[in-house]
Amino acid sequence: MKKLIPVLVAALILMLASPVFAAEVKVTGSVSGITGYEGGLFYEGGATIGAEAQITDNIKAGIGFNLSNGLTDTIQNGMSWSDFAAMVDKAYIETSGALVTGLPSMTTRLGTQEIGYSIFNAYNIKGEGIGIRDLAIGPVALAGFQSWNPAEQVRGGQISVNPLEGLSVAANVIHAGADDTQQLSAALEAAVQPIEPLTINAAMGYMHDADDPAFAFAGGAEYQVLPYLGVHAGARKIDTNYAPRYMYSKLSNNEIGFNGGVTVSAFGATLDTNVDYAKAIEVVGEMDEVVYTGEMTLERPFSVAGMNFTPSYALTLSKADEGEIGITEHVLSLGYEAPNSLTITGGVDITDLEDIKPFVNAAMEVEF
């Protein structure tokens, strides 16, 4: 399947060059890049280019390049076909229509699959293959895929249902690997809005383990108390051995946790706060049993002579077991958004007062 991307690239070039399609093609895309300086070091960052072409009413093709994949060596030594293929981050052709006349329409993608069904077991799955989505049968929508990445084969499907206004339910199953490396996982998520300012979410994840099946449970709520005041709260329990291959990396297993916070928007400023409590289900080695974390961010955009600035302040405090409260993040920054789509951000990281780190970065994203 590694040969699929070059084949799709060649097919796309031929279609765009064909006079049959040329008059109808509508191309959109974006170019983005970042570079900067932090703590005495310059970093190259990277650049991405993506384009999508609507070739006909029901045929669409896309391609994306990650120019940080071997770009320096390519500039120095010239470009080969393998160098070009290495920089292709994704390539696909999509068609829309029914499988058989009279049946519901669906979207079929051949090429790079980008799957994000759930953070509990299907987050950022990427590989070459074939997939379908948007197959609607009444209030039910179906999706599925089969893909190959350099490490393994991955396949799965999702069913989404919106039985009532304000209620949505989605379930997925993912099978990854082969032979002794096989792993089966599933997730069920639901969201309901009983009244307009209140949203309640609940989720359950499952990972099949012949010796000891593992589960993850999470729930939360968000309530807009007033136009300028919102509150949120949540709870979670993730088993020690719960570790699906495509679980979101910021989710932690082996813990029971609670969190809550407020968001205040007033006088053009936005203040976000969150407090988190995490307790290990099983204490292993020298790990902390209980960790408390408090986070706060404050932003206040303003304009001067047509120039847009955004100063921000971020502070994170943490406390483990019987230890003292420590600062894990303390940053002051100022961002400037130029009319030419360039964003420059500079500031200082004062998390460690004995090692203060100034930083500046420049990022650009242009859509066409």
C-alpha positions in Angstrom: 0.0 0.0 0.0 3.0 2.3 0.2 2.8 2.6 -3.6 -0.8 3.9 -3.4 0.2 7.6 -2.7 2.4 7.9 -5.8 -0.3 6.3 -7.9 -2.9 8.7 -6.6 -0.6 11.7 -7.2 0.0 10.7 -10.8 -3.8 10.1 -11.3 -4.5 13.6 -9.9 -2.0 15.2 -12.1 -3.4 13.5 -15.2 -7.0 14.5 -14.3 -6.0 18.1 -13.8 -4.1 18.1 -17.1 -7.0 16.7 -19.0 -9.1 19.2 -21.0 -12.2 17.2 -20.1 -11.8 18.2 -16.4 -9.8 21.4 -16.6 -12.7 23.7 -17.3 -14.7 22.4 -14.3 -12.0 22.1 -11.7 -12.2 24.3 -8.6 -9.1 24.3 -6.5 -8.9 25.4 -2.8 -6.1 25.0 -0.3 -3.8 26.4 2.3 -0.1 27.0 3.0 1.2 27.3 6.5 4.6 27.4 8.2 6.2 28.2 11.5 9.7 29.1 12.7 11.1 30.6 15.9 13.6 31.1 18.7 13.3 29.7 22.3 15.7 29.4 25.2 18.7 30.4 23.1 18.0 28.0 20.3 16.5 28.6 16.8 14.2 25.9 15.5 13.4 25.3 11.9 9.7 24.5 12.4 8.1 23.3 9.3 5.7 24.1 6.5 2.7 22.3 5.0 0.9 22.8 1.8 -2.6 21.3 1.1 -4.9 21.6 -1.9 -8.3 20.1 -2.7 -9.8 20.0 -6.2 -13.5 19.7 -7.0 -13.1 17.9 -10.3 -16.8 17.2 -11.0 -19.9 17.5 -8.9 -19.2 14.1 -7.3 -15.5 13.7 -7.6 -13.0 15.4 -5.4 -9.2 15.0 -4.9 -6.8 16.2 -2.3 -3.1 16.3 -1.7 -1.0 17.5 1.2 2.8 18.1 1.6 4.8 18.2 4.8 7.9 20.1 3.8 9.7 19.3 7.0 10.0 15.7 6.0 13.6 15.7 4.7 13.3 19.2 3.1 16.9 20.3 4.1 18.5 17.2 2.6 16.4 17.5 -0.5 17.5 21.1 -1.1 21.1 20.2 -0.7 21.2 16.9 -2.7 18.3 17.3 -5.2 15.0 15.6 -5.4 14.3 12.1 -6.4 10.8 10.4 -6.7 11.3 8.8 -3.3 12.1 12.2 -1.8 8.9 13.6 -3.3 6.8 10.7 -2.0 8.3 11.2 1.5 7.0 14.8 1.5 3.5 13.7 0.5 1.6 13.7 3.8 -1.7 12.7 2.2 -3.3 12.0 -1.1 -6.8 10.9 -1.8 -9.7 10.8 -4.3 -13.3 11.0 -3.1 -16.5 10.2 -4.9 -20.1 10.9 -3.7 -23.1 8.8 -4.8 -25.0 5.7 -4.2 -23.5 2.2 -4.6 -26.6 1.1 -6.5 -29.3 3.4 -8.0 -32.0 4.0 -5.5 -29.9 3.4 -2.4 -28.8 6.3 -0.1 -25.7 8.3 -1.2 -22.4 8.1 0.6 -18.9 9.4 0.3 -16.1 7.0 -0.6 -12.4 7.8 -0.2 -9.5 6.0 -1.8 -6.1 6.9 -0.4 -5.1 8.5 2.9 -7.7 7.8 5.6 -7.9 10.3 8.4 -10.1 8.9 11.2 -11.1 10.6 14.4 -14.1 8.7 15.7 -13.3 9.0 19.4 -10.5 10.2 21.8 -11.0 6.9 23.7 -9.9 4.5 21.0 -9.9 6.1 17.5 -8.0 9.3 17.7 -5.8 10.4 14.7 -5.8 7.1 12.8 -3.9 7.7 9.6 -3.0 5.2 6.8 -3.6 4.4 3.2 -6.7 2.4 2.2 -10.4 2.9 1.5 -13.2 4.3 3.6 -16.9 5.4 3.4 -18.8 7.9 5.4 -22.1 9.9 5.4 -24.2 6.8 4.5 -27.4 8.1 6.0 -30.5 5.9 6.6 -33.1 8.0 8.4 -31.6 9.3 11.6 -28.7 6.8 11.4 -25.3 7.6 9.7 -22.7 4.9 9.0 -19.0 5.1 8.3 -16.2 2.5 8.0 -12.6 2.1 6.8 -9.8 -0.3 6.1 -6.3 1.2 6.1 -2.6 0.3 6.2 0.1 2.3 7.8 3.8 1.4 8.1 3.3 -0.5 11.3 0.0 -2.4 10.9 -3.4 -2.8 9.4 -6.4 -0.9 11.0 -10.1 -1.3 10.3 -13.2 -0.1 11.9 -16.6 1.5 11.7 -18.9 4.0 13.4 -22.7 4.3 13.7 -24.1 7.7 14.7 -27.7 8.3 15.6 -29.7 11.6 16.2 -33.0 10.2 17.4 -34.2 13.4 19.0 -33.4 17.1 18.7 -30.6 17.9 21.1 -29.6 14.2 21.5 -26.7 12.5 19.7 -25.2 9.0 20.2 -22.2 7.5 18.4 -20.5 4.1 18.7 -17.4 2.7 17.0 -15.4 -0.5 16.9 -11.7 -0.5 15.9 -9.5 -3.6 15.1 -5.8 -3.0 14.8 -2.8 -5.3 14.1 -2.6 -8.9 13.1 -1.7 -12.3 14.6 -0.2 -11.8 18.1 -0.5 -8.0 17.9 -4.3 -7.8 17.4 -6.2 -5.4 19.5 -10.0 -4.8 19.6 -11.5 -1.7 21.2 -14.8 0.1 21.2 -16.3 3.4 22.4 -19.8 4.7 23.0 -20.4 8.5 23.4 -23.6 10.5 23.9 -24.4 14.2 24.2 -27.7 15.8 25.2 -28.8 19.4 25.5 -31.9 19.3 27.8 -32.1 23.1 27.8 -30.2 25.5 25.6 -27.4 26.7 28.0 -26.7 23.2 29.3 -24.9 20.4 27.6 -24.2 17.0 29.2 -21.7 14.4 27.8 -21.0 10.8 28.7 -18.7 8.2 27.2 -17.5 4.7 27.8 -14.5 3.0 26.2 -13.7 -0.7 26.1 -10.5 -2.6 25.2 -10.7 -6.3 24.8 -8.2 -8.3 26.9 -8.6 -12.0 27.2 -7.3 -12.0 30.8 -8.9 -8.8 32.1 -11.1 -6.5 29.8 -10.4 -2.8 30.5 -12.9 0.1 30.6 -12.9 3.8 30.6 -15.8 6.0 31.8 -16.1 9.8 31.6 -18.9 12.3 31.9 -19.2 16.1 32.1 -21.4 19.1 31.8 -21.1 22.6 30.6 -23.6 25.4 31.6 -23.7 28.9 30.4 -25.0 30.6 33.6 -24.9 34.1 32.1 -23.7 35.6 28.8 -20.4 36.4 30.4 -20.1 33.4 32.8 -19.8 29.7 32.0 -19.0 26.7 34.3 -17.9 23.1 33.6 -17.4 20.0 35.6 -16.4 16.4 34.8 -15.4 13.0 36.2 -13.5 10.0 34.8 -12.3 6.5 35.7 -9.9 4.8 33.4 -8.7 1.3 34.2 -5.0 0.6 34.8 -4.7 -1.7 31.7 -6.9 0.5 29.4 -4.5 1.4 26.6 -6.0 1.3 23.1 -3.4 1.9 20.4 -5.2 5.0 19.1 -6.2 6.6 22.4 -5.6 10.3 22.7 -2.2 10.8 24.2 -3.3 13.3 26.9 -5.7 10.7 28.4 -4.2 8.9 31.4 -5.1 5.4 32.4 -4.8 4.1 35.9 -6.7 7.0 37.5 -9.9 8.3 38.9 -10.3 12.1 38.5 -12.6 15.1 38.8 -12.3 18.5 37.3 -14.2 21.8 37.2 -13.7 25.4 36.3 -15.2 28.7 35.1 -14.9 30.9 32.0 -15.5 34.6 32.4 -15.7 36.9 29.4 -16.0 40.6 30.3 -14.5 44.0 29.1 -13.0 42.2 26.0 -11.0 39.8 28.1 -11.5 36.0 28.6 -10.4 34.2 31.8 -10.4 30.4 31.7 -9.8 28.4 34.9 -9.7 24.6 35.6 -9.0 22.6 38.7 -8.2 18.9 38.5 -7.9 16.1 41.0 -6.3 12.8 39.9 -5.9 9.7 42.0 -4.0 6.6 40.9 -6.0 3.3 41.0 -2.8 1.4 41.5 0.4 3.0 42.8 3.4 1.6 40.9 6.9 2.3 42.0 7.6 5.9 43.0 4.7 7.4 41.2 2.5 9.9 43.0 -0.8 8.6 44.3 -2.7 12.0 44.2 -2.0 15.0 42.0 -3.8 18.3 42.2 -3.6 20.7 39.2 -4.8 24.3 38.8 -4.7 26.1 35.4 -5.5 29.7 34.5 -5.2 31.6 31.2 -6.1 35.2 30.5 -6.3 37.0 27.1 -7.3 40.5 26.2 -7.1 41.3 22.4 -6.9 45.0 21.4 -6.2 47.1 18.4 -3.9 50.1 17.9 -3.9 52.1 14.7 -5.5 49.1 12.8 -2.9 46.6 14.2 -4.3 43.6 16.2 -2.5 42.5 19.4 -3.3 39.7 21.9 -1.5 39.7 25.2 -1.9 36.5 27.2 -0.9 35.1 30.6 -0.8 31.4 31.5 -0.2 29.9 34.9 -0.3 26.2 36.0 0.2 25.0 39.6 0.4 21.4 40.7 0.8 19.5 44.0 1.5 15.8 44.4 0.7 13.8 47.5 2.2 15.6 50.5 4.6 17.8 48.5 4.5 21.5 48.2 2.7 23.5 45.5 4.9 24.0 42.5 4.7 26.1 39.3 4.7 23.9 36.1 3.9 26.7 33.6 4.2 30.5 33.9 4.3 32.4 30.6 3.7 35.9 29.5 3.3 36.6 25.8 2.1 39.1 23.2 0.9 38.1 19.8 0.5 40.3 16.7 -1.6 39.4 13.7 -0.5 41.1 10.5 -2.8 41.9 7.6 -0.7 39.5 5.4 -1.7 36.5 7.5 1.6 36.5 9.4 1.3 36.0 13.2 4.2 36.9 15.4 4.3 35.9 19.1 6.9 36.9 21.6 7.2 36.4 25.3 9.0 35.0 28.2 8.7 31.7 30.1 9.3 32.4 33.8 8.4 29.0 35.1 11.9 28.7 36.5 13.1 32.1 37.7 16.7 30.8 37.6 16.3 29.9 33.9 14.1 32.5 32.3 13.5 31.7 28.6 12.6 34.4 26.1 10.9 33.2 22.9 9.6 34.4 19.6 7.9 32.6 16.8 6.4 33.5 13.4 3.6 31.5 11.8 1.7 32.1 8.6 -1.3 30.4 7.1 -2.7 31.5 3.8 -5.9 30.0 2.2 -6.7 30.1 -1.5 
